[in-house]
Amino acid sequence: MSVDLGHDMSGQLIVAANEVHRAQHGVRAAVAMRAVTNSGRTDGPPTPQGDAVGTTAQFVAGDKGVHRSLAIPSDNVVRWLIDQGVSDAAMLTPWPLKEASVKFVGPHTFDFDDSGEPALIFRATDHDAILDLVAWQARSGRLASWRGVAFTIGDVAEIWNPAHYLFGDALPVHQTPLQWLQAERTGIVVVDHRDAYGYLRSCQRVRVFDPAFGRQLERWVQPPKSLCKIFVEVPERQAA
């Protein structure tokens, strides 16, 4: 970190205090994530300690069990999230973020792979029931689901939650999982835009935070072009 404060010693002390606060905050967040993940409140296997990324050998049956078996994010990732303004609560509740090695298979899906690259793992839910797992790689921006059925990060039922539309308000649609975390997990992140028309066509209003993304979302919700070919069979006597 490079900050030019001249000879203002009080400014230097403030910067140093902020650095110490961020470091302490990072340690507390990492400890809290380990405590929640490994506590008796979960019925899955305990996650590995330290900064190790989860491996396929640790997986158990069921998406919830798979997610619980994964490693918590490394301390460096936790500190990066804190620096981006993500709170402890957004990292932890109602389920903690996880990390795993993955390989992306095409534009929409991924597989867990010990030889892959680390990614954050999210749950895709519907009324809190897990539908799929979603991998996000912050460095590349890649976003994909494991089973290929997830439409959103954030509970898909939020689309029909009337609370989002009270007093002319709108459903927040975030461009990235980071923005969703920064917003304390309110709203949704579109994982597979191919389903946008089916899910969002009856949505009253949506709110985005970038004009370019708004135009992109508008294209996604347009009705798909029909591939159906219609043939008309005319009886021979009518043709004559």
Secondary structure, DSSP 8 states (H G I E B T S, - for coil): -----TT-HHHHHHHHHHHHHHHHHHHHHHHHHHHHHHSTT--S-----TT--B-GGG--SSHHHHHHHSB---HHHHHHHHHTT--HHHHHSSS--EEEEEEEETTTEEEE-TTSEEEEEEEEEETTEEEEEEEEETTTTEEEESSS---EES-GGGGG-GGGGGGG--EEEESSHHHHHHTTT-SEEES-GGGHHHHHTT-S-EE-S-HHHHHHHHHHTS-------------HHHH-
